[in-house]
Amino acid sequence: MDVEARKDSSPTRGKLTRRLLVALNCGMLALGTTAGPLITRLYYDKGGRREWLSAWLQSAGWPLLLLPAAASYAARRARDGRGAPLLLTPPRVLLAAAGLGVATGADNFVYAYSLRYLPVSTSAILISTQLAFTVFFAFLIVRQRLTAATVNAVALLTAGAAVLGLHVSSDRPAGATKGQYMMGFAMTLGAAALYGLILPLVELAYKRAAGGGRAVTYALVMEVQLVMGFFATAFCTVGMVVNKDFQAIQSEANQFELGEARYYMVLVWAAVLWQFFFLGAVGVIFCVHTLLAGILIAVFIPFTEVAAVIFLHEKFSCGKGMALVLSLWGLASYSYGEWSEARAKKKAEIVAEAQAS
């Protein structure tokens, strides 16, 4: 009786663990998506001028993953002895993660540069178009099926970005010219497109890691993110060396409006919050799929918008409001389509099981 009870409870525990893991990664993604852009904008508003440093901070928190990775290895060593592998990730997947890390570093720089000339509220709406790019690249790379709801969502997100483009004059940060604003606008869309490509490539890397019957565990996911973070940081480090950002940090700290101590606090929190974003994104891809990560990033747009108005005192124009409505409409359309499809699939499974019995 006890054995049967243990057998029955094992799947339940597995489901509960998976749900907790999904919730944890969604929480990290929510925090990183909302707070990451705000603290980067705060850095620029209070006197920061180094785009490579700002990009470097987006991935510099990767050493935080060394602790759980080491704990995972210690657990394997205790269970399997000296034969326990140091890394769970196959070499070819590690190589792919290194390439994705370089691409992430480039994406971080493009985004950091663009955010210098855009308010967070505008940048957040533009970044929501990454869902459209994610859908497109997921269709090409991991064969994600397109639906009418998906196409409608892409059209609405594109329309929202176009509405923002028509309200250039009322939306520029202090000191930014119209040309700089338009450059920031275009670069934000470029960053959204590049990250929309990176997300399905991460899912593809997981599928390659699962080759040969190998289980894709959360420990492997952390290893992939650790490698990606290291190479993204290395890429931005080269940019910082060339641009002499390391030498400029002390003088920039002395001139920071909030004081030297808070300058370094802003840098540390930027590294931590952006690491939450990236780890949450790859974790959601592992637990569910690429498109959910893209959807969640878009879901938190209103929170970022409200936080930018409250904490950074940004203006919320009619153009932004219209663009936000179109973006949320597109998101709602996509979410409803996914929900309807999942519901229909579940009904079909129930009918099939009833007929089989």
CORCORSUL-V5446 format. One record per residue. N is the residue number from 1. RES is the residue in one small letter. SS is DSSP state (A for helix, B for strand, O for the rest). OMEGA is omega in whole degrees, 0 to 359 (none if undefined). BURIAL is + if it has 24 or more other C-alpha atoms within 12 Angstrom, else -. Layout:
n->{N:N}
res->{RES:RES}
ss->{SS:SS}
omega->{OMEGA:OMEGA}
burial->{BURIAL:BURIAL}
//
This chain:
n->{1:2:3:4:5:6:7:8:9:10:11:12:13:14:15:16:17:18:19:20:21:22:23:24:25:26:27:28:29:30:31:32:33:34:35:36:37:38:39:40:41:42:43:44:45:46:47:48:49:50:51:52:53:54:55:56:57:58:59:60:61:62:63:64:65:66:67:68:69:70:71:72:73:74:75:76:77:78:79:80:81:82:83:84:85:86:87:88:89:90:91:92:93:94:95:96:97:98:99:100:101:102:103:104:105:106:107:108:109:110:111:112:113:114:115:116:117:118:119:120:121:122:123:124:125:126:127:128:129:130:131:132:133:134:135:136:137:138:139:140:141:142:143:144:145:146:147:148:149:150:151:152:153:154:155:156:157:158:159:160:161:162:163:164:165:166:167:168:169:170:171:172:173:174:175:176:177:178:179:180:181:182:183:184:185:186:187:188:189:190:191:192:193:194:195:196:197:198:199:200:201:202:203:204:205:206:207:208:209:210:211:212:213:214:215:216:217:218:219:220:221:222:223:224:225:226:227:228:229:230:231:232:233:234:235:236:237:238:239:240:241:242:243:244:245:246:247:248:249:250:251:252:253:254:255:256:257:258:259:260:261:262:263:264:265:266:267:268:269:270:271:272:273:274:275:276:277:278:279:280:281:282:283:284:285:286:287:288:289:290:291:292:293:294:295:296:297:298:299:300:301:302:303:304:305:306:307:308:309:310:311:312:313:314:315:316:317:318:319:320:321:322:323:324:325:326:327:328:329:330:331:332:333:334:335:336:337:338:339:340:341:342:343:344:345:346:347:348:349:350:351:352:353:354:355:356:357}
res->{m:d:v:e:a:r:k:d:s:s:p:t:r:g:k:l:t:r:r:l:l:v:a:l:n:c:g:m:l:a:l:g:t:t:a:g:p:l:i:t:r:l:y:y:d:k:g:g:r:r:e:w:l:s:a:w:l:q:s:a:g:w:p:l:l:l:l:p:a:a:a:s:y:a:a:r:r:a:r:d:g:r:g:a:p:l:l:l:t:p:p:r:v:l:l:a:a:a:g:l:g:v:a:t:g:a:d:n:f:v:y:a:y:s:l:r:y:l:p:v:s:t:s:a:i:l:i:s:t:q:l:a:f:t:v:f:f:a:f:l:i:v:r:q:r:l:t:a:a:t:v:n:a:v:a:l:l:t:a:g:a:a:v:l:g:l:h:v:s:s:d:r:p:a:g:a:t:k:g:q:y:m:m:g:f:a:m:t:l:g:a:a:a:l:y:g:l:i:l:p:l:v:e:l:a:y:k:r:a:a:g:g:g:r:a:v:t:y:a:l:v:m:e:v:q:l:v:m:g:f:f:a:t:a:f:c:t:v:g:m:v:v:n:k:d:f:q:a:i:q:s:e:a:n:q:f:e:l:g:e:a:r:y:y:m:v:l:v:w:a:a:v:l:w:q:f:f:f:l:g:a:v:g:v:i:f:c:v:h:t:l:l:a:g:i:l:i:a:v:f:i:p:f:t:e:v:a:a:v:i:f:l:h:e:k:f:s:c:g:k:g:m:a:l:v:l:s:l:w:g:l:a:s:y:s:y:g:e:w:s:e:a:r:a:k:k:k:a:e:i:v:a:e:a:q:a:s}
ss->{O:A:A:A:A:A:A:A:A:A:A:A:A:A:A:A:A:A:A:A:A:A:A:A:A:A:A:A:A:A:A:A:A:A:A:A:A:A:A:A:A:A:A:A:A:O:O:O:O:O:A:A:A:A:A:A:A:O:O:A:A:A:A:A:A:A:A:A:A:A:A:A:A:A:A:A:A:A:A:A:A:A:A:O:O:O:O:O:O:O:A:A:A:A:A:A:A:A:A:A:A:A:A:A:A:A:A:A:A:A:A:A:A:A:A:O:O:O:O:A:A:A:A:A:A:A:A:O:O:A:A:A:A:A:A:A:A:A:A:A:A:O:O:O:O:O:O:A:A:A:A:A:A:A:A:A:A:A:A:A:A:A:A:A:A:O:O:O:O:O:O:O:O:O:O:O:O:A:A:A:A:A:A:A:A:A:A:A:A:A:A:A:A:A:A:A:A:A:A:A:A:A:A:A:A:A:A:A:A:O:A:A:A:O:O:O:O:A:A:A:A:A:A:A:A:A:A:A:A:A:A:A:A:A:A:A:A:A:A:A:A:A:A:O:A:A:A:A:A:A:A:A:A:A:A:O:O:O:O:A:A:A:A:A:A:A:A:A:A:A:A:A:A:A:A:A:A:A:A:A:A:A:A:A:A:A:A:O:O:A:A:A:A:A:A:A:A:A:A:O:A:A:A:A:A:A:A:A:A:A:A:O:O:O:O:O:O:A:A:A:A:A:A:A:A:A:A:A:A:A:A:A:A:A:A:A:A:A:A:A:A:A:A:A:A:A:A:A:A:A:A:A:A:A:A:A:O}
omega->{179:179:179:180:179:179:182:184:183:177:179:177:179:179:180:179:180:179:177:179:177:180:180:182:176:178:178:179:179:181:181:181:183:188:181:179:181:183:174:177:177:178:180:184:185:172:177:183:189:182:180:176:179:178:180:181:182:179:186:179:183:178:177:181:180:181:178:178:178:178:178:179:179:178:177:180:179:182:188:180:184:179:181:180:178:179:177:187:177:182:182:178:176:177:177:179:178:177:178:177:177:178:178:177:178:179:178:181:179:180:180:179:183:184:178:185:180:170:179:182:177:181:182:179:179:180:179:178:176:176:178:179:179:178:182:182:176:176:182:191:182:174:175:185:176:178:178:179:179:180:178:179:179:180:181:178:177:178:178:178:180:178:178:181:181:183:184:190:185:192:186:173:180:177:180:177:178:179:179:178:181:177:177:178:182:182:176:176:177:177:178:180:182:179:174:175:183:184:178:176:175:178:177:178:177:180:177:179:181:179:179:177:181:179:176:183:179:176:177:178:179:178:178:180:179:179:178:180:180:183:174:179:179:179:181:177:177:177:179:179:180:182:180:180:181:180:186:185:183:180:178:178:180:183:183:186:182:180:184:182:181:175:181:176:177:180:181:181:176:180:182:184:178:176:174:181:185:179:177:181:181:177:177:177:180:185:184:176:185:188:178:177:178:180:182:177:179:182:187:176:182:180:178:179:182:181:179:179:183:189:182:177:177:178:178:186:177:179:177:179:179:179:179:179:179:180:180:176:178:179:179:179:181:182:178:178:179:179:180:180:179:180:179:179:180:178:179:178:179:178:180:179:179:179:181:180:none}
burial->{-:-:-:-:-:-:-:-:-:-:-:-:-:-:-:-:-:-:-:-:+:+:-:-:+:+:+:+:+:+:+:+:+:+:+:+:+:+:+:+:+:+:+:+:+:+:+:+:+:+:+:+:+:+:+:+:+:+:+:+:+:+:+:+:+:-:-:-:+:-:-:+:+:-:-:-:-:-:-:-:-:-:-:-:-:-:+:+:+:+:-:-:+:+:-:+:+:+:+:+:+:+:+:+:+:+:+:+:+:+:+:+:+:+:+:+:+:+:+:+:+:+:+:+:+:+:+:+:+:+:+:+:+:+:+:+:+:+:+:-:+:+:-:-:-:+:-:-:+:+:+:+:+:+:+:+:+:+:+:+:+:+:+:+:+:-:+:+:-:+:+:+:+:-:-:+:-:-:-:+:+:+:+:+:+:+:+:+:+:+:+:+:+:+:+:+:+:+:+:+:+:+:+:+:+:+:+:+:+:-:-:-:-:-:-:+:+:+:+:+:+:+:+:+:+:+:+:+:+:+:+:+:+:+:+:+:+:-:+:+:-:-:-:-:+:-:-:-:+:-:-:+:+:-:-:+:-:-:-:-:-:-:+:-:-:+:+:+:+:+:+:+:+:+:+:+:+:+:+:+:+:+:+:+:+:+:+:+:+:+:+:+:+:+:+:+:+:+:+:+:+:+:+:+:+:+:+:+:-:-:-:+:-:+:+:+:-:-:+:+:+:+:+:+:+:+:+:+:+:+:+:+:+:+:+:-:-:+:-:-:-:-:-:-:-:-:-:-:-:-:-:-:-:-:-:-:-}
//
